[in-house]
Amino acid sequence: MNFYSLNGQAPQVSFKDAVINGIAPDRGLYFPEKIDPLPASFFDDIASLSKHEIAFRAIRQFVSLDIPDGPLREIISKVLDFDFPLVELGENMATLELFHGPTMAFKDVGARFMAQCLGYFSQGKNNEVTVLVATSGDTGGAVANGFLGVEGVQVVILYPSGKVSDIQERQLTTLGKNITAMEVTGSFDDCQHMVKTAFLDKDLLAHMQLTSANSINVARWLPQLFYFLFAYRQAQKKEMEIVFSVPSGNFGNICAGMVAKRLGMPAKHFVAATNLNDIVPNYMKNARYEPKPSVATISNAMDVGDPSNFIRIRHLYGNRFDALAQDLSSYSFTDTETKAAMKHIYRESKYITDPHGAVGYLGLKKYQAEHPNTYGIFLETAHPVKFLDIVEDTIDQKLPIPPQIQKVMDGTKKAHAISSYDQLKSYLLSG
Ligand SMILES: *Cc1c(COP(=O)(O)O)cnc(C)c1O
C-alpha cells in the first residue's frame, strides 16, 4: 500500500519508504491511501483466532508488497510474545493491561514492530540506518529494547540529564551493543531541538541515513491497533456496546483504535482522557485547535502541548467536526483527581493503576455516567512500578519489583554526556 503526506506537497511512497523517511519531505505525517474493512466473519469468529493471526490479518493490507506474508508472520510472532489481558473491574468495566512487555509500557509493541521492519528492510544492505530519538522517559526504553541487536540499525537516544526517572534512565543506558545513550545537559525540548537540527543538517545527511522512532512513524503507530482488537476479542461475549477510554498524549494510540473501528471493529465510542494538557478536550468543546506549552503532571508521558497525531484523527473523519464528535469525546483531569481515582480503584477493587491508567478510568467514568448501558474498557498503558514513588505514596502500599525491572536495576549505566549539537554531530560522524 502507498502512503501520502497530510501536507499534500510530497509524492506518495511505499510502506518501506514511509518507515525509512519517518516524516514526509514536506514535513507532513504519512497516512495510508485507503483502509479496507476486514470481512464481517473476521469479527464474528475473532474468539477462535490467535493474537498472531488477528494481528497478521489486520496489518497485512498496510505492509504487503514490501513485506511478504512469511516474514510478516515472523515479525509478528517476535513482536507479540507477551499477553494483553483484559481485567474486569465490575459489571460493565474492564482494563486492558498493555504493560506486560519488556519495558512495561505500551510503547513496546510499536517500537518492536518498527525495529523488526527496519531490520527486514536493511537485510543484505551494507549501509546502515541510524535511528535518532529524543525521549522524555518511556519512549527511550521501549526503543532501546525493541532495537537491541537488530542488524543494520544503530540507535542513538538523547535524554535530558536528571529529568527522567532512575528506572527510565537505566532502561536506556544499560543495554549497550547497537544502542547509544546521550545524556544531554538541558531539557527534553533541548534534546528534541538537537534531533530536529540533525534531520535538517544536509552535511550530516550526506553521510548517513537517519530516521526517527517516535509515533509519527507509521510502523510505530499502526500496530497499536492490535490492542483494540485483542480487547474486542475478550469483551465481545458481553453483548453490550463497547466504549474505549485511552489515556492520551500524542494521540497515536487512540488514533490506531479509530483505525481498528474503520476496519470494521464494532465499537460505540472512544474517549480521549488527558491530564491538564487539554488541547483536545478544548477542541471537542469549541472546534478550535489551539496548541500551548505543555504543563508538567504526574502522568508525564502525556504532557504534550501539541499532540502530533491529532491531525491524523481529524483526517480520518474528513476534517468534519460533527462526524468526529459522534465517535470521540475528550475530557481533562487534574493530578488531584487522578490520585483520588487511584485510591478509589485500589479501595474498591484492590487493583493498582498507574497515573496514566487512572486518567483513562476517569474519562470512562465520566462518559458512562451518561451512557450507562455500555461496556467500558480503559487502557492501562504502563505498569504502576514505572511510577513507583507516586503510586506507593498515593495508595500507601509497597509494590514488588518485577523481574524485567530488577534486571535493568542491576545493569551498569553507560552514556555520553553532551551539551551542544556540535558534540552530537561529531559523535554521529565518527561512528
Ligand atoms: C506514551 C504514553 C501515553 C500516551 O500515548 P499517545 O499514543 O502518545 O497518546 C500514555 N501512557 C503512557 C504510559 C505512555 O508511555
The ligand as a Gaussian input file, in Angstrom:
#p B3LYP/6-31G(d) Opt

LIG

0 1
 C        3.254000       7.471000      25.530000
 C        2.325000       7.166000      26.648000
 C        0.962000       7.588000      26.637000
 C        0.394000       8.442000      25.523000
 O        0.215000       7.736000      24.328000
 P       -0.056000       8.539000      22.955000
 O       -0.108000       7.490000      21.908000
 O        1.113000       9.467000      22.791000
 O       -1.335000       9.274000      23.130000
 C        0.133000       7.206000      27.682000
 N        0.597000       6.478000      28.711000
 C        1.892000       6.069000      28.781000
 C        2.335000       5.294000      29.967000
 C        2.794000       6.389000      27.753000
 O        4.075000       5.991000      27.837000

